[in-house]
Amino acid sequence: MKFEYKIINLSNINNRDSHDLDIYENKNKQNSQQLEKGLHEQINSLGKEGWELVSVYNNNCYFKRAL
């Protein structure tokens, strides 16, 4: 069986720059829940496309799916 692979950096999903960190920390609870919900939605969307989460390492999510 052959596979294709996809790597997604979690920093790109959150779309935050380091200068946004102070603002983020002030709204931590609400934004954290929104970011988590967005991440779940994106991962579930990839799952519906046949992608399987294989590993998370160094802020990267590694996915694979059969060709």
CORNOR-V957034 format. One record per pair of residues at least 24 apart in sequence whose ideal C-beta (glycine too) atoms are under 8 Angstrom apart, sorted by the first residue. I is the first residue (numbers start at 1). J is the second residue. D is the distance in whole Angstrom. If there is no record, write none. Layout:
i->I j->J d->D
i->I j->J d->D
This chain:
i->1 j->66 d->6
i->2 j->66 d->7
i->2 j->67 d->5
i->3 j->64 d->5
i->3 j->65 d->7
i->3 j->66 d->6
i->3 j->67 d->7
i->4 j->64 d->7
i->4 j->65 d->6
i->4 j->67 d->6
i->5 j->62 d->7
i->5 j->63 d->7
i->5 j->64 d->5
i->6 j->46 d->8
i->6 j->51 d->6
i->6 j->62 d->8
i->6 j->63 d->4
i->6 j->64 d->8
i->6 j->65 d->8
i->7 j->60 d->5
i->7 j->61 d->7
i->7 j->62 d->6
i->7 j->63 d->8
i->8 j->42 d->8
i->8 j->60 d->7
i->8 j->61 d->5
i->8 j->63 d->7
i->9 j->59 d->6
i->9 j->60 d->5
i->9 j->61 d->8
i->10 j->39 d->8
i->10 j->56 d->8
i->10 j->59 d->5
i->10 j->60 d->7
i->10 j->61 d->7
i->11 j->59 d->6
i->13 j->38 d->7
i->13 j->39 d->6
i->13 j->42 d->6
